Amino acid sequence: MEWLPARVEVSLRKLTAATVIEWVNLEAARGLKASTLGKQMVMLRSFLQFCHRTGRTGRDFVGVVPHAAAWRLSSIPDPVPVGTIEALFGSLDPRSPKGLRDRAILFLLTGLGLRACEIAGLRLDDIGWQSGSIRIRGKGDRVDELPLPGEVGKALEDYVLKGRGGLVEGDAVFWTVIAPVQPLTANGVCGAVRQLCVTAGITKFGPHRLRQTFATGALASGATLQEVQGLLRHQHLRTTAIYAKVDTNRLTQLVPEWPAAASVRWAR
């Protein structure tokens, strides 16, 4: 397989472990997410293994490449700044089908904390118009019946009756507004939120930030971790526990008051 330029072949023959480590350090200094950096390291190891097996390097450098640290649940939730949600709603055109659709999506994200895939998976018969409930198909084929808040239900009703209309055939709730019209995917939900950010003139982010905002807001309002676990439909409480990291009100209560006498001793 002769697909590498000659100068690259020469460089590979001169490759050293120090050069590999230097490249890894440069990548790590870019501030990439642990998952992204991990993928970079996997690709690098695959490439180095290929080079060694094809005789392009004199030794196998795979063992030189470290594994990126990616501890489970080590991330910190990042709720959106105050006023951001209001700005998103303010950027909508409630007279257009797209505006009605995106308004309903925003209410599902901010009022129920749904995932993008759960919104994309909604079907008309999942909405209990009379009972005031909504059926959510989550991860692992999990199905939950949740209360449907009034404003969320009203936004859904407005979209289904005035935005979605009778122009589509199928039971999916959300549809694209540009031909060819088709059911909205999870990526489509993400794209809709990012486009709203652009319209509102704020830094782009995805639906998961609004789910995080919903969770941290619930905790700040006095909900327990177990209650938030139920709202987010997490299988394990430890998954919900990451939101306690940004519950500053409760964390502050855990910090003991600094003894006045100790302050005097240190001041000396």
N, C-alpha and C positions, 0 to 999 in steps of 0.2 A: 504494500500500500504506500504509494509515493505521492502524498498530497501535501506535505509540508514544504514550504519554501526552503531553498538551500541554506540561507542564513539562519533559519530556525533550527535546521538539522545540526549546524555547527554549534549553535548556542546550547542545544541539548547535550551534545557530547561534552561540553565544558561545565554542565550544570553541577552545582555542589549543594550539600545540605544547607549551608549558610544562606545561599540564594533562595532556596525554597522557604526557609523560615522568615527571611526578610520580606518575601511577597506576602506570606501569611500575616505578618505583623502590619503591613500596609493595609491589607483588607480589613483587619480587625480595627484599625484606627479610623476607618470610615464611619464607624458608628452604626453598622448594620445590625438588624435584629438578629438574635441568636439563631433563629430558624433559617434566616437567609444566609448567615455566615456558615452555618452547618452545611447547607446545600453547596455552597462554594467549595468547602473542604472536601465534600464527597466527589464533586466533579474534578477537583485537583488530583485526588487520589486515583481516580479512574484514569485520568490522562497520564499520570506518572507510571501507573501500572502498564498501560498500553505502550508507552515509550520504552520501558524496560524490556517487555516481552518481544518488542520488535527490534531490539538492539540499538535503539536511539540514545539510551543512556547506559553508562557503564555499570550502574548499580541501581537497586530498587529503592526509591526515595519515599515509598508509600508510608513507611513507619515514621518518617520525619514529620508528616503532617498531623498536627494535633486535632483533637475533636473539640468542637465548639461546645461550651457549657450551655446547656438548655434544661434547667431544672423545672420540673412540672409546677405550675401555678406560682412561678416566681415573678410574673409580671404584675404591674400595678394598673388597675383600671384608670381610664383617662376620660372622665365625663367632660362634656362640652362646656365651654365658659358660659357664665350667666348672660342671658340675652340672646344666645345663639338660636335656640329653638324658636323664640319669637321672631327672629330675623328670617328664619326659614319659612314660617307660616306667612310672614309679611311679603315674601317674594312670590307667592302663589297668585295665579289668575283664576279665581273661583268661577269664572264664567266659561272657561274652556274645559273640554274633556280631560286634557292633560292636568290642568290645575285641580280638578275634582279628584282625579286618580291620585295625584301626588299628595293631596291633602289627606285622603283616606289612609295612604301609606304612612304618612307622618304621624297620624293619630294612632295607628297600630304600633308604631315603633315607640312613641313617647307615652302612650297610655296603657300599653300592655307589655312592652318590652319584647316584642316578637323578633325572631331571627328573619333575615332576608329570605331564606329558603322556606320558612313557615308562611310568610306572606305570599310568596310565589305559589305555594301549594294550596292556598285557600280555594275552596269550591263553594258555589252558591248554596248548596244544601248544608254547608258547615255553619252558616249563619242562622241562628235561631231568632228570627225577627219577633216572634210572639213571646218566646221565653226569655229573651234578653241574654242569650248565651252565644258562645262561639266555640267551635271545635277546632283544635289546633293539632296538626300532624307534625310531630317533632322528630328529633333524632332517634334512631333505633326503632322505627315504626311505632313510637310512642304516640298515643292519642289522648288529649286532655280536653275536657269541657270547662271553659272559663266563663265567668260573668262578663257580659259585654257592657262596658261603661256607656252611658247615654250619648256623650259627645262622639265617641268612637262609632257607635251604631249609626248616629245621624250622618256622619261623614261617609260611612259605607253606603247608606241608603241614597244619599245625594249622588254618589258616583255611579252606583248600579242603575239608578233610574234616569239620571240626566247625562252622565258621562259615558258609561259603558253602553247604555241603551240597547237597542235590538239590532245593532250593526254587526254583532259577532255571534258565531254559533259555537257553543261549547259551554261547559259549566265552570270554567276557570273564572275567578272573580276579576283579576287584573289582566289587562291586555295592553299591548303596545299601541301607540297612537300614530305611528308611521307605517305605511304599507311596506311589506305585507303584514297586515294586522295578525298578531299571534299572541298566545298566552305569554305573559311577562315571566321571565326567568329570575332566579336569584341574582344573577349578574345584572339583569335589567333593573331590579330593585336598587342594587348598589349604584348603578349608573344614574338612576333618577335622583337619589339623595345627593350624589356628588354634583350633578347639574344644578340642583337647587342651591347648593353652596356657592357655585359660580354666580348664579343669578342674584343671590343675596350679598355677594361681595365678601364672602368669608373664606378662610382656608378650607380646602376640600377635605372631607372625611367620609367614611362609610357608615352604613346602618348600625354596625356593632357599637359605635361610640354612643349612639342614642340608647341602645340597650343598656350600656354601662351607666349612662346618665339616669335612666329609669331605676336601675338597681340601687345606685348610691343615693338617689333622691328618696327612695322608699326607706332605706336605713336611716337617713337623716330625719325622716318624719316619724321615726319611732318603731318601725317594723323590726321584728326579730330576724336573725339569719334564717331561721326555719321558715318564716313567712316569705322571705325573699326567695328562698329555695323553691317554694311552691309556686311563686309568681313566675320565676324564670324556668321552672320545670327542669331543674338540675337533678340528675340521678343521685349525686353524692353531695353532702353538705360541704365537704372540703372544697368543692368547686365554687360554691357560693362564698366561701370564707375569704376569698381574695378581695371582696368588696369591703371587708372590715378594715382593710389597709388605708382606705380613704375616708373612713367614718371618723372625722376629726373630733366630733362632739364626744363620742364615747371614748376615743383614745385619750382625749384630754382628761377625762375623769380618772384614768388609770395612772396619771402622773402625780406623784405625791408632791405636796407643797414643800418648797426648799426651806429647810430649817433656818431661822434667822441667825441662830448661834453659829451654824456652819458658815454662813456668809461672812460673819465677822471674822472667824478664824482665817478664812481664805484671804480676806481683805488685808490681813497683816502681811 
